[in-house]
């Protein structure tokens, strides 16, 4: 009679052991959802629903959900809060999908941990935003952290995409000039996004009629915001020109073309909205463009500088 104990199957036995299409698609879902939460958060502010839920973590005193008295604004704000759970589900699913490869692909695993940890951090910052009556500095921090999470998600997409193809890196780093331009692109994009939040905090779309605003001169802060954009445009054009001339930098051509398209689109939307009284739809599109700029800039930087296995 056999004394061997029956084999016990663990739930981890069903997890992937290689980066396959499912893992890569979860990374893409993370990126899309991170951009989506930025856009929906912008919709909350632009519809004056920033205080649709006047409390945190409750929506209103004594209730986690909105009450009829809060009207449509309560539903919009509460809907945006519910999207946080979608982000959590995607982040947990990706973490689980990479779990058995965490020792082998440490960078991807670290990025998944960072994204998952960033979600509750964002929830806390969102709560502080509500409790400070939409203080523009806190609102800016909320957006900046979201943009940072877009950066992390983009890196995750790049790496899982390469690993799915059987590659362990993004290839040989670009030359010194292209690496310098890639760093310039990343830093000027980040500076433009940060300064853009100050412009927003000075503008009319506060999220609520009673919300505080920056007392800066709108004309001056808008001009300061544009300054790094000029450097970004110059660095992008030079990098694209060099990539088109050199076969050694072929891998940068598509990322730079995507970046150039985003920069042009953002510039057009920015100028049109500025000279037409900041219409809500254009402001929302500009926020979407800022998210896409963050992703496009880190993509160029990553492909120009990445050299270590991940």
N, C-alpha and C positions, 0 to 999 in steps of 0.2 A: 504494500500500500504506500503510495507516494506521500511524503511529508512536505513536499514543496507547497508554499503558500501561493494562492492565485495572484496573478499579475494585476497590479493596480494601475490603471491608466490615469495619468494626471491631465488636467486641462491644458497644461503647457505642451503636452505631446502633440496637440493639434496645431500649434503655432508654426509659422513659417520658419524654415532654417536658412533660407536664402531670400534676398530682396527680389520679390517677384512683382507682377503687375498690380496685385492687391496692395502691397506695401507702398508702391509708387503712387497709386491712385489715392491712398489715404493721405500721403504727403501733399498731393495736389488739392485734396479736399480741405486740408488744413490751411493752405494758402488762400484758397477761395473764401473760406469761412472767415478768415482773419480780415480780408479785404471787405467782405460783406458786413461784418459787424461795424466797421468804420463807416460805411455808407449808411447803414440803418441808424447808427448813432448820430450821423449828420442829419438824417431825416427827423430824428427826435428834436434836435435843436432848431432846425429850420421850420418846423411846424409849431414852434413855441410850446413843445411838450416836455421840456427839460425838467419841469417840476410837476409833470402829470402824476407822478408818484412823489409825494412830498416827504416821504420818510425812507429810511434804509436800515435794515434789510426789509422791513415791512413796506408795502406800497403807501399805505395810510395808517395812522394810529390804530392798532388793534386788528389790522387785516393785511395779509400778504398779497392780496389781489386788489385791483382797483374797485372802487364803489361807483355807482351810477353818478354821484355828484361830481366825480372827476371828469366825466364826459369822455370825448374822443381822445383828449390828451392823456388821460390815465391809461387808456388801452394802448396807445402808441408807445408810451414809456415802458409799460409793463411788458409789451411784446418784445421790445428791445432787450429787456432783462432776461426774458425767457430764452433768447437766442444764445445766451451764455451757456446754457445746458447743451445746446447743439455743439458748441465749440469743445466742451468738456468730453462729450461722447466721442467726437472725432479724435481728440488728443489722446484719450485713453485707448481707443482702438489702435491708433498708430503705435503707441508705446507697447501695447501687447504684441503687435505684429513684429516689432523689432526686438522683443524681449530676449529671445534665444540667440540673438546675434549681438547682444550688448557688449560683450567682451571683444568681439571681432571688429565691430564698427562703432567705435567709441564716440566718434564725432556725431554720427547720426543719432545715437542714443542720447547724448548730451543735449542735442538740439530738441529732441522729443521731450526731455525732462524740462527744459527751459520753457517750451511752449505750454506744457501742462501747468507749470508753476505760475506762468504769467497770467493765466485766466483768473484764478482767485485774486491775484494781485490787482488786476484790472477791475474786478468787482469791488474791491475795497476802495480803490481810487474813485470809482463811479459813485460809491456811497458817500465819500467825502465831498465829491462834486455836488451832490444833492444837499448834503448837510451844510455846505457853505453857500447855498443859494446860487449855484453855478458860477462860483468865482472863476474869472477867466484864466488865472494862472493854473488852477487845478484842472480846468477843462483842457488847457493846453497840454498838461502832463498826461492826461487821459489819452489824448490823441497821439502824443509822442511815444508812449509805451506801446500803443496799438501798432504804430509804424515800425517799432523795433521788432514786434512779433511777426510782422510781415517780412522783415528782413530774415529772421530766423527760419520762417516757413519756406522762403525762397531757397535758402541754402539747403534745406532738407529736400526740396524737390530736385535740386541739381544733383545732390549726392545719391539719392535713391534712383534717379534716372540713370546715372552712370553705373551704379552697382547692378541694376537690372540688366544692363547691356554687357555685364561681365567685366566692367572696368573698375579699377580700384582708385582712380584719381581722375581729375578733370584734364589731365594731359600736362605737358611741359609748360611751366609758367612763361608768360610773354616776356619780351625784352624790357630793359630798364625804362625806356621811354613810355612804353604802353603801361607798365605797372605804375609809373608816376601819374600818368593820365587817369588810370583807373582809380587810384587813390583820390585824385582831384575830383573826379566825377562823384565818387561816393561822399566825400566830405562836403562838397558844394551842394549836393542834393539834400544831405542831412540838414545843412544850414538853412537852405531855402525852405524846407519843411518846417523847421523850428520857428523861423521868422514868420512863416505863413500863419502859424497859430497866434502870433502876436497881432498880426493884421486882423485876423478873425476876431480876436478878443477886443479889438478897437471898433469893429464894424457893428452893424445894426442887428445882426442875427444872434441874439444872446441866448435864446432858448426859452426865455420868459420875460415878460415886460418889466418885471421888478429886478432882474438879474443885474449885478454890477458890471461895468465895462471899464476897460483901460481908458485913461484920460489922455492918451497920446494923440498927436496930430495924425489923422488917417493918411494924409498925403505923404508925410515924412516916413511913416512906418512902411507904407507901400513901396516907396523908393528904396528903402533899406532892404526890404524883402527881395526886390528884383536884382540887387547887386550881385549876390552869389549865382543867380540864374545866368547872368551874362558870362561868368566864368565857366559855368556848367556847359553852356552852349559852345563856348570856344573849345573846351577840353573835349567835348563829344565830337565836334567837327574834325579836330586835329587827329583824334584817335581813329575815327572812321576813315579819314583820308589815308593814314598810314596803314590801316588794316587792308584797305582795298589795293594798296600798292605792294604789299608784302605777302607772299604765300605762307610765311612763318606765322602770321597772325590771322590766318583764315578763320580760325575758330571764334574770333572776336567779331567777325563781320555781322552775323545775324544778331547777336546781343546788342551791338552798337546801333544797328538799324532799328531795332525795337526801341532802344533808348531814345534815339533821335525822333522817332515817331511820337513817343510819349511826351518828350520835351516840347515839340512843336504844338501838339494838341493842348498841352497845359498852358503854353504861352498864349495861344489864341483864346482859349476859354478865359484865362486870367485877364487879358486886356478887354475882351468884350464885356465881361461881368463888371469890371472896374468902371468902364465908361457908360454903363447902362443901369447904374443904381443897384448892383448886386442882386439880380433876380434869383429867386430861390433855386430854380432848376439848375442854373449855371453854377451856383455855389456848390450844389450837391455834386455836379459833374466834376468840379474842380477838386473836391475832396476825393472822389474816385480816382482822379488823375494823380493826386498826391500819393495815394496808395500804390498805384501802378508805377509811379516814378521811383518809389522806394524799392519795389521789386526789380525794376529794370536796372537801376543803378547798382544794387548789390549783385545782380547777375553778371554785369560787366566786370565788376571788381573781382568776383569769385573766379571767373574764367580766366582772368588775367593774372591772378596771383596764386591760386591754389596749386600746391605742389606736394602735399602730404597725403598718404593714403587715409581713407576715412571709412 
